[in-house]
Amino acid sequence: MKDTMTTYLRATMIGVPAVMLVYLLGFSNLFATEYLSEAAGFAERFIPLPEFDRADYDARMLALAHVDPSVLTATSTASSTPRLWPVKSVYPNVGAILPFKRIVAYYGNFYSRGMGILGEHSEEQTLAMLASTTAKWTAADPTTPAIPAIHYIATVAQATAGKEGKYILRMPDDQIDHALDMAAKVQGIVFLDVQVALSTLEHELPMLETYLKMPQVHLGIDPEFSMKHGERPGTVIGTFDAADVNYAAQFLARIVRENNLPPKILVVHRFTGDMLTNYKKIQPLPEVQIVIDMDGFGSKAKKRGTYSRVIIPEPVQFTGIKLFYKNDARPPADGLLTPAEVLKFTPAPIYVQYQ
């Protein structure tokens, strides 16, 4: 009995330190692999970051531009006229939506039937239509799955000056919340669109920062209603400069960095040359992907012409197109472009908006 007790005590004395050693080496923070985060100023446990697939990104950008990678040789590249598309730009951070997914957005304002599809039907009907339209785009290009979006005009240009004299009306939070709720019901994302009129992006964007901090919320800006010379909105076509676009991109980039978010998307509407000046100075960022969206309605031939004249010659990063359910179908126009027809554009739009 005494020998048995002695053996038990020895085993216990050996076992306890052994268990403690295993714990310290395997589980305790004292021995965890650590690195010093310069940004945060404190030690953090090492967690390998996911890697961005540059090869897949490059292949998808070539596909959008209808470029066959098999013909890309050093000789042909050097001897031929430089291609405008795809754009050689900064690679986005991990988690970027584009060009891995195509965005199919429904646009408008809940208060107005005339501003787009969002104000024309009940929520149930609108979401059913959006889901169906999104599925059609995925079927047309299965290699680039489409995701739905609610593109909501959160700052609306007005014909009257209002209290501030800025000719704008900002939507109340409950209306923006409604846009978020709708998108959530179809596992989609949200764009908040800003028409600055006589205001500025510097004044308006901070008012939306609470929403832009949400990972599913992105931004649209509309040069058509940027009245830099004091005109009343709707009397002339407005304009943004590269400096305006860069401000919006940098504003979003800061939010992304401060809140550890995946890249944001910035949509800039355009249907004339003067709506966007100094495009070469626009700077896409790892945190922000920029889409130049071809606005404007008309016949299929007219829309192809606008795309060729305004969007293709001035490449920034990605392209989009707006399709009008009513105006593109109203004579003399000959109906909406189909997904198959749009996909033949060079580059193929990665953002498609229905109004």
Secondary structure as UniProt FT lines:
FT   HELIX           2..26
FT   HELIX           29..31
FT   STRAND          34..37
FT   TURN            38..41
FT   STRAND          42..45
FT   HELIX           54..64
FT   TURN            65..66
FT   HELIX           69..71
FT   HELIX           74..79
FT   TURN            94..95
FT   TURN            98..100
FT   STRAND          102..109
FT   TURN            110..111
FT   HELIX           117..119
FT   HELIX           123..140
FT   TURN            142..143
FT   STRAND          146..157
FT   TURN            162..165
FT   STRAND          168..170
FT   HELIX           173..185
FT   TURN            186..187
FT   STRAND          189..194
FT   HELIX           201..204
FT   HELIX           205..208
FT   HELIX           209..212
FT   TURN            215..216
FT   STRAND          217..221
FT   HELIX           223..225
FT   TURN            228..229
FT   TURN            233..234
FT   STRAND          240..241
FT   HELIX           242..259
FT   STRAND          264..270
FT   HELIX           273..275
FT   STRAND          276..277
FT   HELIX           279..281
FT   TURN            286..287
FT   STRAND          288..294
FT   HELIX           300..306
FT   HELIX           307..311
FT   TURN            312..313
FT   STRAND          318..323
FT   TURN            325..329
FT   TURN            331..332
FT   HELIX           339..342
FT   TURN            343..344
FT   STRAND          351..354
//
